[in-house]
Amino acid sequence: MSSVMEIKADSEYKLRVAEQGGTPTAASSAFEEELAFPGRLNAFLMVLVIGATLCLYVFINPRIEPYSFVPYVLIISTCVLLKYYVMRRTSFGEIFRQRMQLLLNGVVFIFVALASLRIFNHLTMSLALPLADPLLDSWDKALGLDWMTYFTFVQNHGLVSTILEVAYVGFDGASLFGFVVLVAMGYFRRARYFCEIFLITAAISTTIALFFPAVAAVVYNFGPIDQIEGFNSAPGIYHLEQFLALREAEIPSIDLMTATGLATFPSFHAAGGVLLIAGFFRTRLSIAVTAFALVMIASVPVFGGHFLIDAIVGILLAATVSVLNARRSCYAGLFGKDPNRY
């Protein structure tokens, strides 16, 4: 909680509209209050997530392994110390100090959000509501979507399978790296926008997933097997052990060092692909990021074990959040035709 207060205390740090290091324009004063990082919306959402998590914690009374917080504490503490070091080193240039402070604040915020959302996700999955797999499968069929045909295609094409697996596994790192790159390139407004759409989409998708717990498409179609022909190991079952343990245990146990995402509907991996595209739209890296994102989205039904409807709804959710957030006055012109301005 102290880390959240640290972020809030630092909200006086203002982002410039003239992000390439030039003199702030007249527009910057109009946006100055709204463009504090992490910003009121991010702070409000974080408070909601932490509040909901604490309520579930009191209701469920799980065991959260204390040692599993160690990596988070180390990363956050290191960033806080570096931030104050950078602030006090007057020998650093102003642009470098601005970017480093934003970067370090962002990493702190991301890891606080990641820990909170992961605990929230695991607590919701311990409620043992009826499994939604038959319903999700019926929605696929009602839309004429054939999950098995797609799975079989990937299974029978080794190169495609390998590429999709690498993209799926690389998503978490790509998301954090995306924020770092946006800051390094001087796209300060985009960096905050990127954090916002990720947090909003993650919070909404995790909340929706509470009502649709599922073993997911691979387990639903094949059962909990360790090997499927054509793969080194069965894809899409990485979550199963933790998911079932949470539902069956008298006292649910959560280990943040090994905890995986357990939300099936909607798919946050599919949503995340859209968020990456939105964050880098009309930048120098737009084509490369879009290519990676599309491949990663294609990996979701197989390596995420998701029903096709999970991916579709995740994409629609992320697109809606991205468009609506971009329409806020503080992001006016964010997707202008001159990427160097924004």
C-alpha positions in Angstrom: 0.0 0.0 0.0 2.9 2.3 0.7 3.9 1.9 -3.0 0.5 3.2 -4.1 0.9 6.2 -1.8 4.3 6.8 -3.3 2.8 6.9 -6.8 0.0 9.2 -5.6 2.5 11.5 -3.9 4.4 11.8 -7.2 1.4 12.8 -9.2 2.6 16.3 -9.2 5.1 15.2 -11.8 3.7 16.7 -15.0 4.0 15.3 -18.5 4.7 17.6 -21.4 2.8 17.7 -24.6 6.0 18.7 -26.4 7.3 15.2 -25.9 10.5 15.4 -28.0 12.1 17.7 -25.4 11.2 21.1 -26.9 9.6 24.0 -25.2 6.1 23.3 -23.9 3.4 24.6 -26.2 0.3 26.6 -25.2 -1.7 23.4 -25.2 0.5 21.9 -22.5 -0.9 24.2 -19.8 -4.4 23.2 -20.7 -3.5 19.5 -20.3 -1.0 19.9 -17.4 -3.3 18.7 -14.5 -4.8 15.9 -16.5 -1.5 14.6 -17.6 0.0 14.0 -14.2 1.3 10.4 -14.0 -0.2 8.0 -13.2 -3.3 10.3 -13.5 -6.6 10.4 -11.7 -8.2 7.7 -13.7 -5.4 5.2 -13.1 -5.3 6.1 -9.4 -9.1 5.7 -9.2 -9.0 2.3 -10.9 -6.2 1.1 -8.7 -8.1 2.0 -5.6 -11.1 0.1 -6.9 -9.1 -3.0 -7.7 -7.3 -3.0 -4.4 -10.6 -2.3 -2.6 -12.3 -5.2 -4.3 -9.3 -7.5 -3.7 -9.4 -6.7 0.1 -13.1 -7.3 0.2 -12.6 -10.7 -1.4 -9.7 -11.5 0.9 -11.8 -10.8 4.0 -14.6 -13.0 2.6 -12.5 -15.9 1.4 -9.6 -15.7 3.9 -7.0 -17.3 1.6 -3.3 -17.9 2.3 -1.1 -15.7 0.3 2.5 -16.9 0.5 4.5 -14.0 2.1 7.7 -14.8 0.3 6.0 -14.4 -3.1 5.9 -10.7 -2.5 9.7 -10.5 -2.4 10.3 -9.9 -6.2 7.7 -7.2 -6.3 9.0 -5.5 -3.2 12.6 -5.6 -4.6 11.6 -4.2 -8.0 9.4 -1.5 -6.5 12.0 -0.5 -3.9 14.8 -0.4 -6.5 12.7 1.9 -8.7 11.8 4.2 -5.9 15.5 4.5 -4.8 16.6 5.1 -8.4 13.9 7.8 -8.8 15.2 9.8 -5.9 18.8 9.3 -7.1 17.9 10.7 -10.5 16.0 13.6 -9.0 18.9 14.7 -6.9 21.6 14.3 -9.7 21.6 17.8 -11.2 24.3 16.7 -13.6 21.7 14.7 -15.6 20.0 16.6 -18.4 16.4 17.6 -17.9 15.0 15.4 -20.7 16.9 12.4 -19.3 15.5 13.1 -15.8 12.0 13.5 -17.1 12.1 10.2 -19.0 13.7 8.3 -16.1 11.2 9.5 -13.6 8.3 8.6 -15.8 9.8 5.2 -16.6 10.5 4.4 -12.9 7.0 5.7 -11.8 5.5 3.6 -14.6 7.3 0.4 -13.6 6.3 0.8 -10.0 2.7 1.4 -11.0 2.7 -1.6 -13.4 4.0 -4.0 -10.8 1.6 -2.8 -8.1 -1.2 -3.2 -10.6 0.1 -6.6 -11.7 0.2 -8.0 -8.2 -3.2 -6.6 -7.3 -4.9 -7.9 -10.4 -3.3 -11.3 -10.1 -4.5 -11.7 -6.5 -7.9 -10.4 -7.5 -8.1 -12.9 -10.4 -7.1 -15.9 -8.2 -9.6 -14.9 -5.5 -12.4 -14.7 -7.9 -11.6 -18.1 -9.3 -11.7 -19.6 -5.8 -15.5 -18.9 -5.6 -16.3 -22.2 -7.4 -19.2 -20.9 -9.5 -20.5 -23.3 -12.1 -18.1 -23.9 -15.0 -19.0 -21.9 -18.1 -17.3 -24.2 -20.7 -20.5 -25.7 -22.1 -22.0 -22.2 -22.5 -18.8 -20.8 -24.2 -18.7 -23.8 -26.5 -22.3 -23.3 -27.4 -21.7 -19.6 -28.3 -18.8 -20.7 -30.6 -21.2 -23.1 -32.3 -24.0 -20.6 -32.5 -21.7 -18.2 -34.4 -20.5 -21.0 -36.7 -17.0 -21.0 -35.2 -15.1 -24.3 -35.4 -12.4 -24.3 -32.6 -11.3 -27.9 -33.4 -10.6 -27.2 -37.0 -8.4 -24.2 -36.1 -6.6 -26.3 -33.4 -6.0 -29.1 -35.9 -4.5 -26.7 -38.5 -2.0 -25.4 -36.0 -1.3 -28.9 -34.7 -0.4 -30.1 -38.3 1.9 -27.2 -39.1 4.9 -27.3 -37.0 6.4 -23.9 -38.0 3.1 -22.1 -37.4 2.8 -23.8 -34.0 6.3 -22.7 -33.0 5.8 -19.1 -34.1 2.5 -18.9 -32.3 3.9 -20.4 -29.1 6.8 -17.9 -29.0 4.4 -15.0 -29.5 2.0 -16.2 -26.8 4.8 -16.7 -24.2 6.3 -13.3 -25.1 3.2 -11.2 -24.5 3.9 -10.3 -20.9 7.4 -9.2 -21.6 6.3 -7.3 -24.7 3.7 -5.4 -22.7 6.2 -4.1 -20.2 8.8 -3.5 -22.9 6.2 -1.6 -24.8 5.8 0.9 -22.0 9.6 1.3 -21.7 10.0 1.8 -25.4 7.3 4.5 -25.5 9.0 6.4 -22.7 12.4 6.0 -24.3 11.1 7.3 -27.6 9.7 10.4 -25.8 6.0 9.5 -26.3 5.0 10.5 -22.8 1.3 10.9 -23.4 1.2 7.6 -25.2 2.9 5.9 -22.3 0.2 7.1 -19.9 -2.5 6.2 -22.4 -0.9 2.8 -22.8 -1.0 2.2 -19.0 -4.6 3.4 -18.7 -6.0 1.2 -21.4 -4.2 -1.9 -20.1 -5.4 -1.3 -16.5 -9.0 -0.5 -17.6 -9.2 -3.6 -19.9 -7.5 -5.9 -17.4 -9.9 -4.8 -14.6 -13.0 -5.2 -16.7 -12.0 -8.5 -18.2 -11.0 -10.0 -14.8 -14.3 -8.9 -13.4 -16.3 -10.4 -16.2 -14.3 -13.6 -15.9 -15.5 -14.0 -12.3 -18.9 -15.0 -13.7 -17.4 -17.3 -16.4 -14.9 -19.7 -14.7 -13.8 -22.3 -17.2 -11.2 -25.1 -17.6 -10.9 -23.6 -21.2 -11.2 -25.1 -24.6 -8.2 -27.5 -24.7 -9.2 -29.2 -21.5 -12.9 -29.1 -22.4 -12.2 -30.9 -25.7 -9.3 -33.2 -24.8 -9.4 -33.6 -21.0 -6.5 -32.9 -18.6 -3.8 -34.7 -20.6 -0.1 -34.0 -20.6 0.6 -34.6 -24.2 -1.2 -34.0 -27.5 0.4 -35.2 -30.8 2.2 -32.4 -32.6 3.2 -30.4 -29.6 6.1 -30.8 -27.1 3.5 -30.7 -24.3 -0.3 -30.1 -24.3 -0.9 -26.4 -25.0 -3.6 -24.4 -23.2 -3.5 -26.4 -19.9 -0.9 -24.4 -18.0 -3.6 -22.9 -15.7 -5.4 -26.0 -14.9 -3.6 -27.2 -11.8 -3.9 -23.8 -10.1 -7.5 -23.3 -11.2 -8.7 -26.6 -9.8 -6.7 -26.2 -6.6 -8.3 -22.8 -5.9 -11.8 -24.2 -6.5 -11.3 -27.4 -4.4 -9.2 -26.1 -1.5 -10.8 -25.4 1.9 -8.3 -22.5 2.3 -7.2 -21.3 -1.2 -3.4 -20.6 -1.5 -1.9 -18.0 -3.8 1.8 -17.8 -4.7 2.5 -14.7 -6.7 5.8 -16.1 -8.0 4.1 -18.9 -9.9 0.5 -17.5 -10.2 -0.8 -17.5 -13.8 -3.7 -15.7 -15.4 -6.9 -17.8 -14.9 -9.4 -15.7 -16.8 -11.0 -17.5 -19.8 -13.8 -15.2 -21.0 -12.9 -12.7 -22.3 -9.3 -13.4 -23.3 -6.9 -10.8 -22.0 -4.2 -12.0 -24.3 -6.4 -11.3 -27.3 -7.3 -7.9 -25.8 -3.7 -7.2 -25.1 -2.8 -7.6 -28.8 -5.3 -4.8 -29.6 -3.9 -2.6 -26.8 -0.4 -3.0 -28.2 -1.6 -1.9 -31.6 -3.4 1.1 -30.1 -0.4 2.2 -28.1 1.9 2.2 -31.0 -0.5 3.3 -33.7 1.1 5.8 -36.1 4.6 5.5 -34.5 7.8 4.3 -36.1 7.2 0.9 -34.6 3.6 0.6 -35.6 4.1 -2.1 -38.3 6.4 -4.3 -36.3 4.2 -4.1 -33.1 1.0 -4.8 -35.2 2.6 -7.8 -36.8 3.6 -9.2 -33.4 0.2 -8.5 -31.9 -1.7 -10.2 -34.7 0.5 -13.3 -34.4 0.0 -13.3 -30.7 -3.8 -13.0 -31.1 -3.7 -15.9 -33.4 -2.0 -18.0 -30.7 -4.7 -17.5 -28.2 -7.2 -20.3 -29.1 -4.4 -22.9 -29.0 -1.8 -21.9 -26.5 -4.1 -19.9 -24.3 -6.7 -22.7 -24.6 -9.4 -20.2 -25.3 -12.7 -20.6 -27.1 -12.9 -18.4 -30.1 -15.7 -16.4 -28.5 -13.2 -15.5 -25.7 -10.8 -14.0 -28.2 -13.6 -12.1 -30.1 -15.0 -10.5 -27.0 -11.5 -9.7 -25.7 -10.7 -7.9 -29.0 -14.0 -6.0 -28.9 -13.5 -5.0 -25.3 -9.9 -3.7 -25.9 -10.9 -1.8 -29.1 -13.8 -0.1 -27.2 -11.6 0.9 -24.3 -8.9 2.1 -26.6 -11.2 4.3 -28.7 -13.2 5.7 -25.8 -10.1 6.6 -23.8 -8.4 8.2 -26.8 -11.5 10.5 -27.1 -10.7 12.2 -23.8 -9.7 15.8 -24.1 -6.3 15.2 -22.5 -5.4 12.9 -25.5 -6.6 15.3 -28.2 -4.4 14.7 -31.3 -2.7 11.6 -29.9 -3.2 9.7 -33.1 -2.4 12.6 -35.4 -0.8 12.1 -38.7 2.6 13.4 -37.5 3.8 10.7 -35.1 6.8 12.8 -34.0 4.4 15.3 -32.4 2.7 12.8 -30.2 
